[in-house]
Amino acid sequence: MAIDLRHGEDVEDLVRRSEEFVRDTVVPLEERHGGVISAAGEQARLELQRAARDAGIFAPHAPRAYGGHGLGMCDRAPVFEAAGYSLFGPLALNIAAPDEGNVHLLAEVATEAQKQRYLAPLAGGSIRSCFAMTEPAPGAGSDPSALATTAVRVPGGWRIDGHKWFITGADGAGFAICMARTSGVAGDRGGATMFLVDADNPGMRLVRHVETLDESMIGGHCEVRFEGCVVSDDAVLGAVDEGFAYAQVRLGPARMTHCMRWLGIARRAQDIAVGHTVRRELFGTRLADLGMVQQMIADNEIDIEASRALILRACWELDQGRSATRLTSIAKTFVAEAVWRVVDRAVQMCGAVGISHDVLLARFLREARPFRIYDGPSETHRWAIARRAVARHTPTETA
């Protein structure tokens, strides 16, 4: 079997231009605001996206019919990594969560009318969105089947009632994709439906921002209530009771694009740290020439390259139209922990500077830590990976 890890010349050119744009345009703004997107604000998003569009690198993931580059998963990997070199980079290219995942979902599932109403402006950056699935305990979280939000039929449509939280980007979003139970009870593996809910619907209410370690997600992580939220039949995304299946359409690719973006931050942390060790002299030699520091540098290189390989392996499966559930779980678990290790070692190599505000390593550390929980905690993925391995070695009973 031939294995070719090269990308096409058009992708390589897009990577190069993305790297230049992030370095020259995005990083200075990020550093000026300490990596906190709320400090930059919505106007900064619009200006960055306008600049990215002018540079010809905007929306690399979106279908060409909606102004994007139409890249597959493998070709997205180096572009998203280049954008992720800055915390603000994904936002600039319009590939930040949750919008990026919602673009993918809408492109796969939405009707033509829904694509015109929601996908077109989302891919173009004129609106933002959110994905409302996670609920406070005992509702949906690591176990989506615990979904407690309900949607019942009413004349001409549906009434949604439920309590959501950690809904990324909800503040300022133009619409939400809300997961609600339309049949069965909490704990059932089926019976969920996705609904498109406009932000001006009086039945959808933003309660508060949930304060978290990370602050690089525009629109924050919010608590949202759906109370007598009535939507029309046209608001159903896909088929009724098939929401969990559609969630898988979004979930695997979104796990990988998260990994791609965070790999960019790992590279940035490594560059900052190695640059520091080359310039800093201790005990009569460069810090970079000390054995313990060289081990940290080498371990970072190993984690970065191993992460990139796992991402590409899972993305290849996705590009073949396969679910790649096992491989995306493996990649997500490894990359989330590897990125943390890389940034943590970078802080250690930089010493006092690493924990200061003179460089952004401390901010990267705060931003990277939640990734071991978002998109499924490492423990949940390990449980699923182990369960599949055990199943492969368990004899099937025959009559």
C-alpha positions in Angstrom: 0.0 0.0 0.0 1.5 3.3 -1.1 1.7 5.9 1.7 2.0 9.6 0.6 2.0 12.2 3.4 2.5 15.1 1.0 -0.2 17.7 0.5 -0.9 19.3 -2.8 0.8 22.5 -3.9 -2.4 24.5 -3.4 -2.6 23.3 0.2 1.1 23.9 0.8 0.7 27.5 -0.5 -2.3 28.0 1.8 -0.3 26.8 4.8 2.5 29.2 3.9 0.2 32.2 3.6 -1.7 31.2 6.8 1.6 31.1 8.7 2.7 34.5 7.4 -0.7 36.0 8.2 -0.8 34.6 11.7 2.8 35.7 12.4 2.5 39.2 11.0 -1.2 40.1 11.6 -2.7 37.9 14.3 0.1 37.4 16.9 0.7 41.1 17.5 -3.0 41.6 18.3 -3.1 38.5 20.5 -0.1 39.6 22.5 -1.5 43.1 22.9 -4.7 41.6 24.5 -2.9 38.9 26.5 -4.5 36.2 24.5 -8.0 37.0 25.9 -10.4 37.3 23.1 -13.1 39.2 25.1 -10.5 42.0 25.6 -10.3 42.4 21.8 -14.1 42.1 21.2 -16.4 41.4 18.3 -14.9 44.3 16.2 -11.5 42.6 16.3 -13.1 39.4 15.0 -14.6 41.2 12.1 -11.4 43.0 11.3 -9.3 39.9 11.5 -11.7 37.9 9.3 -11.8 40.8 6.8 -8.0 40.7 6.7 -7.9 36.9 6.3 -10.4 37.1 3.5 -8.3 39.7 1.7 -5.3 37.3 2.2 -7.2 34.5 0.5 -7.0 32.2 3.5 -10.5 32.5 4.9 -12.8 29.5 5.7 -10.5 26.7 4.4 -13.0 24.1 5.6 -16.2 25.5 4.2 -17.7 24.3 0.9 -16.5 26.2 -2.1 -20.1 27.0 -2.9 -20.2 29.0 0.3 -16.9 30.9 -0.2 -14.5 28.4 1.4 -11.6 26.3 0.1 -13.5 23.0 0.5 -10.5 21.2 2.1 -10.9 17.6 3.3 -9.8 16.5 6.7 -6.2 15.6 5.9 -5.7 18.8 4.0 -7.2 20.8 6.8 -4.7 19.5 9.3 -1.6 21.7 8.4 -3.8 24.7 7.7 -5.6 24.5 11.0 -2.2 23.9 12.8 -0.8 27.0 11.1 -3.9 29.0 12.3 -3.6 27.6 15.8 -0.2 29.0 16.2 -2.0 31.9 17.8 -5.1 31.7 20.1 -6.7 34.3 17.8 -5.7 32.5 14.6 -8.7 30.1 14.3 -11.1 33.0 14.9 -9.4 35.0 12.1 -9.8 32.2 9.6 -13.3 31.4 10.8 -12.3 27.9 11.9 -12.8 28.4 15.6 -15.1 26.2 17.7 -18.1 25.9 17.7 -18.6 27.6 14.3 -16.3 25.3 12.4 -18.0 22.2 13.6 -21.4 23.7 12.9 -20.4 24.6 9.3 -19.4 20.9 8.8 -22.7 19.7 10.3 -24.9 22.0 8.3 -23.0 21.2 5.1 -23.8 17.5 5.6 -27.3 17.6 7.1 -29.1 20.8 6.4 -31.8 21.3 3.7 -31.0 23.8 0.9 -33.2 26.4 2.5 -31.5 25.9 5.9 -28.1 26.2 4.2 -29.0 29.5 2.7 -30.4 30.8 6.0 -27.7 29.5 8.3 -24.7 28.0 6.6 -24.1 30.8 4.1 -23.8 33.6 6.7 -22.0 31.3 9.1 -19.4 30.3 6.6 -19.1 33.9 5.5 -18.4 35.1 9.1 -21.4 37.5 9.2 -22.8 35.6 12.2 -21.7 33.2 14.9 -23.4 30.1 16.3 -23.4 27.7 19.2 -24.1 24.0 19.7 -26.4 23.4 22.7 -26.1 19.9 24.0 -24.3 19.9 27.3 -26.6 20.0 30.4 -26.0 20.3 34.2 -26.0 16.9 36.0 -27.8 14.6 35.7 -28.2 15.7 32.1 -26.2 15.2 29.0 -22.4 15.6 29.2 -19.9 12.8 28.7 -22.9 10.5 28.3 -25.1 12.2 25.7 -27.8 9.6 26.2 -28.6 11.4 29.5 -30.2 14.2 27.5 -33.0 15.7 29.5 -34.1 18.7 27.4 -37.3 17.8 25.7 -39.1 18.9 22.5 -42.8 18.1 22.1 -45.1 18.7 19.1 -47.3 21.8 19.1 -49.5 23.1 16.3 -47.1 24.0 13.4 -43.9 23.0 15.2 -42.2 22.1 18.4 -41.8 23.4 22.0 -38.4 23.0 23.5 -37.8 23.0 27.3 -34.5 22.4 29.0 -31.4 23.7 30.8 -28.1 23.8 29.0 -24.7 25.0 30.2 -21.0 25.3 29.0 -22.5 26.3 25.6 -19.5 27.8 23.9 -20.1 31.0 22.0 -23.7 31.5 23.1 -23.3 35.1 23.9 -23.7 37.0 20.6 -24.5 33.9 18.5 -27.0 34.3 15.7 -28.5 30.9 16.3 -28.1 27.7 18.3 -28.2 24.1 17.2 -30.1 22.6 20.1 -30.2 18.9 20.9 -33.5 17.9 22.5 -35.3 14.6 23.3 -38.3 13.9 21.1 -38.9 10.4 22.2 -37.9 8.0 25.0 -36.5 9.0 28.3 -33.1 10.1 29.7 -30.7 7.2 29.4 -32.1 5.9 26.1 -29.6 5.7 23.3 -32.0 7.2 20.7 -34.8 9.7 20.5 -32.8 13.0 20.1 -33.5 15.6 17.5 -31.5 18.7 16.5 -33.3 22.1 16.2 -32.1 25.4 14.7 -33.1 28.1 17.1 -32.7 31.8 16.2 -31.1 33.8 19.0 -34.0 36.3 19.0 -36.5 33.5 19.9 -38.0 34.7 23.2 -38.0 31.1 24.5 -34.1 30.9 24.5 -32.5 32.8 27.3 -28.9 33.3 28.2 -28.5 33.0 32.0 -24.9 33.8 32.6 -21.3 33.3 31.6 -19.7 30.3 33.3 -16.3 31.5 34.4 -13.5 29.1 33.4 -9.8 28.7 33.1 -9.8 29.5 29.4 -10.7 32.9 28.0 -9.9 32.5 24.3 -13.4 31.5 23.1 -15.4 34.4 21.8 -18.9 34.4 23.3 -17.7 32.5 26.4 -19.1 29.3 27.9 -22.7 30.1 28.8 -25.6 28.8 30.8 -28.7 28.8 28.6 -32.4 28.0 29.3 -35.0 27.0 26.8 -38.4 27.7 28.3 -41.5 27.3 26.1 -39.2 27.8 23.1 -41.5 27.3 20.1 -39.9 26.6 16.7 -41.5 25.6 13.4 -41.1 22.3 11.6 -38.6 23.9 9.3 -36.3 24.3 12.3 -35.7 20.5 12.5 -32.2 19.8 11.4 -32.2 16.4 9.6 -34.7 13.8 10.6 -36.7 13.6 13.9 -35.2 11.2 16.5 -31.9 11.0 14.5 -30.0 13.6 16.4 -27.5 11.3 18.1 -26.5 9.9 14.6 -26.0 13.4 13.3 -24.0 14.3 16.3 -21.4 11.7 15.2 -21.2 13.5 11.8 -20.0 16.6 13.8 -18.2 14.9 16.6 -15.3 13.0 15.0 -14.2 15.8 12.7 -14.6 18.4 15.5 -12.3 16.3 17.8 -9.7 16.3 15.1 -9.9 20.0 14.2 -9.6 20.8 17.9 -6.4 18.7 18.0 -5.1 20.5 14.9 -5.6 23.9 16.4 -4.0 23.0 19.7 -1.1 21.4 18.0 -0.4 24.9 16.7 -0.2 26.3 20.2 2.1 23.4 21.2 4.5 24.5 18.4 4.3 28.1 19.5 5.1 27.1 23.1 8.1 25.1 21.9 9.4 27.9 19.7 9.2 30.3 22.6 10.9 27.9 25.0 13.7 26.8 22.6 14.3 30.4 21.6 14.7 31.3 25.3 17.1 28.4 26.0 19.3 29.4 23.1 19.6 33.0 24.4 19.8 32.3 28.2 23.2 31.5 29.7 23.6 29.7 33.0 26.5 28.1 34.7 28.9 29.2 32.0 26.9 27.7 29.1 23.7 28.1 27.1 20.6 26.7 28.8 20.0 24.8 25.6 23.3 22.9 26.1 22.3 21.4 29.5 21.2 17.8 29.4 18.0 18.1 31.4 16.8 21.0 29.2 17.7 19.0 26.0 15.5 16.2 27.3 12.6 18.5 27.6 13.2 19.9 24.2 13.4 16.4 22.7 10.3 15.2 24.5 8.4 18.2 23.1 9.5 17.4 19.6 8.4 13.8 20.0 5.0 14.8 21.4 4.4 17.2 18.6 5.4 14.8 15.8 3.4 11.9 17.4 0.4 14.1 17.7 0.6 15.2 14.0 0.8 11.5 12.9 -2.2 10.4 15.0 -4.2 13.4 13.7 -3.4 12.5 10.0 -4.2 8.8 10.6 -7.6 9.5 12.0 -8.3 12.2 9.3 -7.4 9.7 6.6 -10.1 7.4 7.9 -12.6 10.3 8.0 -11.8 11.3 4.4 -12.6 7.7 3.4 -16.1 8.2 4.7 -15.5 6.0 7.8 -16.6 6.9 11.3 -13.1 6.6 12.7 -14.6 6.6 16.2 -11.8 4.5 17.7 -9.0 6.5 16.1 -10.5 9.9 16.8 -10.8 8.9 20.5 -7.1 7.7 20.5 -5.9 10.9 18.8 -8.0 13.2 20.9 -6.8 11.7 24.2 -3.1 11.6 23.2 -3.0 15.1 21.7 -4.9 16.8 24.6 -2.4 15.4 27.0 0.6 15.9 24.7 -0.2 19.6 24.2 -0.4 20.0 28.0 3.0 18.3 28.4 4.6 20.5 25.7 3.3 23.8 27.2 4.1 22.7 30.7 7.7 21.8 29.7 7.9 25.1 27.9 7.0 27.0 31.0 9.6 25.0 33.0 12.3 25.8 30.5 11.5 29.5 30.6 11.5 29.6 34.4 10.3 32.8 35.9 9.7 34.3 32.5 7.4 31.3 31.7 5.0 32.2 34.5 5.0 35.9 33.8 2.9 37.9 31.5 6.0 38.8 29.5 5.3 35.8 27.3 2.0 34.0 26.7 3.0 30.6 28.0 1.0 30.9 31.2 -2.1 31.9 29.1 -1.5 28.9 26.9 -1.3 26.6 29.9 -4.7 27.9 31.1 -6.2 27.5 27.6 -4.8 24.0 27.0 -5.8 22.4 30.3 -9.6 22.3 29.7 -9.0 20.4 26.4 -8.5 17.2 28.4 -12.2 17.6 29.4 -13.8 19.3 26.4 -14.9 16.9 23.6 -15.0 14.1 26.1 -12.7 13.7 29.1 -9.6 11.5 28.7 -11.1 9.0 31.1 -14.3 8.6 29.0 -12.2 8.1 25.8 -10.0 5.5 27.5 -13.1 3.6 28.7 -14.4 3.5 25.2 -11.0 2.5 23.7 -10.6 -0.2 26.2 -14.2 -1.5 25.8 -13.6 -1.9 22.0 -10.3 -3.7 22.6 -11.9 -6.1 25.0 -14.8 -6.7 22.6 -12.3 -7.7 19.9 -10.9 -10.4 22.2 -14.3 -11.6 23.5 -15.6 -14.8 21.8 -19.0 -14.4 20.2 -21.5 -16.8 21.5 -23.1 -19.1 18.9 -26.3 -21.0 19.2 
